[in-house]
Amino acid sequence: MNLKKLLSKNKALLSVSALMLSFSNVHGAITVAEKDGWKADLTGAVNAYMMYNTPSGAGKEDAFRIRSGFNPSQIGFNVMAPDWNGKKIMSRIAFYPSIQSDNAKSGEPALQLRESFFKISGDTGSFLLGRTLSIFQRQQIIFDQSGLGVGATSESGAGNSTTAGMIGYGYQYTDFNAGVTYMTPDMGGFSLALGLYDPADIGQNGSGTAVAATLKAPRIEFESVYNMSFSGATSLKVYLSGLYQKAEVSTAYGTKSVGNSVTSKGLSAGFIFAMDQFRVGASGYSGQALGMSGNLGGSDVLNTSGKETSSSGYHVQAVQGIGSFEVGVGHGRSRVTGKENTGLQVLVAYHATENLKFNTEFGQFEDKTGKTKTADYSSYNFGATFSF
């Protein structure tokens, strides 16, 4: 079985737009219709994981869940139009449902519209317009082995949506956002992407009200990537990404008065080295008013004086393919002023076919505020994913 092809398939299922691919690049896409230069494809995946968490600390109880993993299930519709003056035009709309209903017998699972975009591509590059995975730190989430499993949840495993992978435990969530993105064509292995995104509120006060919600300019994100290929099946990718956004204070907070500005900004860099079925990568980030997970509107983005908090973190991971199996180990740490999260993940995946995958996983996660542990638990998971 060709493990490289399987790994490529799983990355595509994480998010087609994450790699700025057209739907024709998605392995296993089912052609629904094709006529007069038009083509419609369908992609999807369904997963389920049994999770058992064992928290440390007096009075804390173990927890069992059956739920979706880091990637929810998905169904995606892709349409490619006839060429326009030598340019290719495609569109994608994708829905991502979870399977669990947060321990409610008659509850409803979460359903997210993560992707709704169209893309125009030509010799001078491509423009993508709509909702898609944004740019800052997206390479980290694409590389994270949690795409095959679960990663962090919480001590109780509660929640109606997806799990966190290593988000907040080594890197931050780039998330799916509305925007306009330009990506250069490949220039000898180098490419550059620049995106303008719908701006986000920055920070919140103790009652959960947004602090800086007067938004007069888009959020700017960029990414540069350099791919190098060597003899055999050896390659090296290095990347750099950044984010910048300002917002004006709309609710006085701390020393910040209405009309004052706050700024979210960050830089991230990393590499991925691959040799045959072995892959290793490392990344790091630093910034301000980003919070622990990258949610600009979170309560940890500004301190009680209204000043932007500092964020930083790193993530390292190694994965070895052995026939139809792959074994991965990942470790990461994220910090925001006064807080620190640390995570360890070990995952073994078995690719039974190109469309069916089983995996077992162990995770250890710890959250601290100052020197006090606010969460400390081990997570044991087993699950399967069927994709098409």
N, C-alpha and C positions, 0 to 999 in steps of 0.2 A: 504494500500500500504506500502511496506517495504522501508522506507526512507533510512535506512542504506545501503541497496543494491543499491539504486539509487545514494547515495553519493559515494559509492565505484566505481560505473560505471563512474561517472563524473571525478574522480581522474584518472582512467585508461585512459579516453579519453584525458586528459591533455597530457600525454605521457606514453606509455607503458613502455618505458625504464626508466622513472623517478623513478619507484619503483623497477626496475631491475626484472620485472616479465617476465615470458614467455607468449606467446600469449594465451596459454590455460587458463590463469587466467583472461582474459579480458571478463567481463560480456557482453553478447549480441553478441559476435563474431559470424559471419555467416560462417559455414563450407562450403567451396566451393568444396573440393574434399578430399577423404580419401582412400588410397590404399597402400597395402604392407608396412605398417608401416609409410607411409608418410601422412601428413595432411596439408591442406592449408585452412587458414581462412581469412576473410575479416572484417575489422572494419572501421567505418567512422562516420562523423558528419557534419552537415551543420547548420550554424546559421546566423541570421541577426538581427541587432539592429537599431532602430531609436534613434538618439542622438541629443539633443538640448543643446548647451553650451551658457552660459551667462557670458561673461567676465566683470570684473570691470575696470573702468578707462576711461578717456575722449577719445573719438574718436574710441573706440572699439565696434565692432558690434557682435550681437548674430549670432550663426551659427547652421545650421541643416545639419545632415548627415544621410545616411543609409549605414551601413558598417558592417564588421565583428567585433567581440568583442576581448577580451583578447586572447581567443583561436580562430584561424581561422577555416574554414572548414577543413576536413581532409579525406583522404582515405588511409588506411594502409593494406598492404599485409603481411601475416605471414605464414611461412612454418616451420613445425617441421619434422625433419628427423628421421629415425629409430635410436634407441639407439646405442651408440658406446661404447662397453665395460662397460655397465652400466651407461653411461653418456648421458644426453639429449642434443640435438643440435637443435637450432631454429634460425630463421632469420626474420628480419622485415625491410621492406622498406615502408616509409610513406611520402606522399605529403600533403602539407598544403596550400591551396589557400585562398586568401581573396576574397570578393565579390565586393568591390568598386574599382573604377579606378581613385581615387584622383580628383574628379570633372571634369574629362575629358569625354565628351560624347562618344568618340570613343577610349578611353584609354583601357589599359590592366591591369587587377588586378595582384597583386603580387602572385607568386607561389614559395614556399620554399620546398626544400628537407631537412626536419629536421632530419629524421631517416633513416639510412642505416647501419645495423649492424647484426652480428650473435653472439650467445652466447652458450657456452658449460658449462653445469652444472652437478655437481656430489656431492658426499658426502663431499668432501673437499672444496666446494665452487663453484663459477662460474667465468668464464672469458668472458668479453664482448668486442668485437673488432669492431670498426667502428664509425659511427657518431650517437651520442645520447645526451640526456641531461646530462651535466657534473655535478659534485658533489657539488662544493662549493655553499652553500645557496639553494640547491634544495628543502630541506624540506619546506622552506618558500613559495616557489612558488607553491608547491603542496597543501599546506594548505590554501593559499589565496583564499577567496571566489570570487575573480575576475574571477576565472576559470568558473564561472557561468554567468559572465557578461562582463563589459567593463573596469571600473576603469579610470585611467588617460589617457588623449589624448594630447591635447594642447588647447589653447584658441579657435582656429579656427576649431579644430577637423580635420585638414588636415592630410593627410597621406594615403599611398596606402597599408600599411601592417596592422599588428594587433595593438590594443591599448596596453597600458603599465601596466594595472592592478595597483598594488601598487609598481611597480619597480621604484626606484628613489624616493619613498615616504615611505620608511621603510625598504626595502631590495633591493638587487641588482639582476640583471638577470644572472642566471647561464649559460644560452644559450646552444645551441646544437653545440657540437664540435667533432672533430675526435680524437679518443684516444683508449687506452687499459685500461680496468678497471677490477680489481679483487675484489670480494665480498665474505667474509667468509660465511659459513652456519650460521644459527641461533644457538647461543650458550647460551641457557637459557635466551633468550630475547635480548642478545647483538649481534650486528653485526658490522663489520668494512669493509669499502670500500676504496680502494686506486686506483687512476687513474693517468696515464701518458697521457698528451694531447699535441696535435700539438701546439707549442708555438705561442704567439701573439705578434705583434709589441706593444711597450709601448710608449704612448705619441705621440703628434704631435705639430709641430710649428705653427706659425700664418698663414702660407699658406696651412696648411693641410698635410704637408709632415711628415711621420713617423720619430720620433726622434731616437728611439732605435729599429732598425730592423735587427740587426745581432743576429741571434738566434742559439745557440749552444747546447741547452739542452731542454728537454720537460718541460711543466708546470706540477707541481705536485699538486694534490688535494686529500683530504681525508675526510672521514665522519665516525663518530662512532654514533651508535644509540642504545638506550636501551629501550625496550618495557616492560612495566609491566602491568599485568592484575590483577584485583581485583574481588571481588564478584559481581555478576550481570553483567551488561554491562558497567563496569567502567574500564578505562585504562589510562595509563600515558606513554607518549613517551618523552624522553629527547634526545637531539642530539647536536653534536659538529662537525663543519666542518672547513676546512682550505684550503688555496691556497698559492703557492709560485712559482715565476718565475723570472729569471734574463734575461736581454737582454743588448747587447752592443750598445752604441750610434753609429749610422751610419751617422747622420746629426748633426753637431755641433749646440748646442742650449744653450743659457745662459752661465752658467759656465761649461757646459758639453762639453768636446771635444770628437772627434771620438775615440772610443776605451774605453772610460769610461763606467761603467755599471750603470744601474738603476734596481731597484727591486720592483716588485709588490708582496704584501703579505697581508693576511688577516685571521681573525678568526671569526667564527660566532657560536652562541649557542642559544638554545631555547627549549621550551616544548609545548606539546599538551595534554590537559586533556580532556577526553571524559566520559560522564556519560549518558547512554541511548541516547537521541537525542540532548543532549547539548554538545558543544565542545568549548573550550577556549584555546587560545595559545598566546605565546609571544616569540619574538626573538630579537636578537641584533647582530650587527657586528661592527668590527673595523679593519682598515688596512691602507695601504699606496699604492699610485699609482694604485688605483682602480677606481677613478672618482666617479661620482654620481650614475651611473647606473651599473657599473661593466664592462664597455667597456674599456679594457686596452689601446686601441689605441685612446681614446678620448682626446679632447683639455684640459680637466680639470684634467688629470692624473699627469701632471708635471706643476709646476709654471713657470713663465717667466725666472727664474734663472736655470731651468732645474732640480730643486729638486722635489722629490716625494711629492705630496700633501697627506694630511690625510683625511680619510673617516670614517664615523661612522653613525649608524642609529639604529632605533628600530621599531618594528611593533607589534601591539596587535590586537586581533580579537576574537569575541565571536559569536557563531551561535547556534540558538535554532530551532529544528525541532518541528513542530506542525501539526500532521497528514501528509498531502501531501505538506505542506508548510514548508519553512524554512526562518528565519529572521536572518540576520547577520549585525554586525557593526564592522568596522575596522578603525584603526587610525595608522598613521605612520609618521616618520620624518627621512629624510636623510640629511647628511651634508658632504660637501667636503670643503676644505680650502676656506673660504670667501663666501660660498654659503650654502643655506638651503632650502629644500623642505618639505612641510607639506601636508598631505592628510587625508581626512575623507571620508568614504564610508559606505552607508547604502543600503542593498540589500534585496529584498523579492522575493523568487523563489517559483513557483508552479509546482510540478511534476505531470502533467496530466496523464502520463503513464511512464513506464520504459524507453521509448524512446523519449518522448516529454516533453519539459520543457519550461515554460514561466517565465520571470522575469522582475521586474522593479527596478530601481536603482537610487540613488542620490549620487553625489560626490562633494566634495569641495576641491580644490587644490590651493596651493599658493607656488610660487617660489620667493626666495629673494637672491640678491647679496648684501652683507653687510646689510644695513637697507632698501635698495630700492627693492620694489616689481617689479619683471620682468614678472610675470604672476600671475593672480588671477581670478579664474573662478569657476562657478558652472556647473555641468553636470547632465542632466536628461535623463535617458535611459529606453527604453522598447524594449524587444526582445524575441526571441524564438530559441530553439535548438532542432533539430531532430538528434538522434544518433542511430547507429546500429552496 
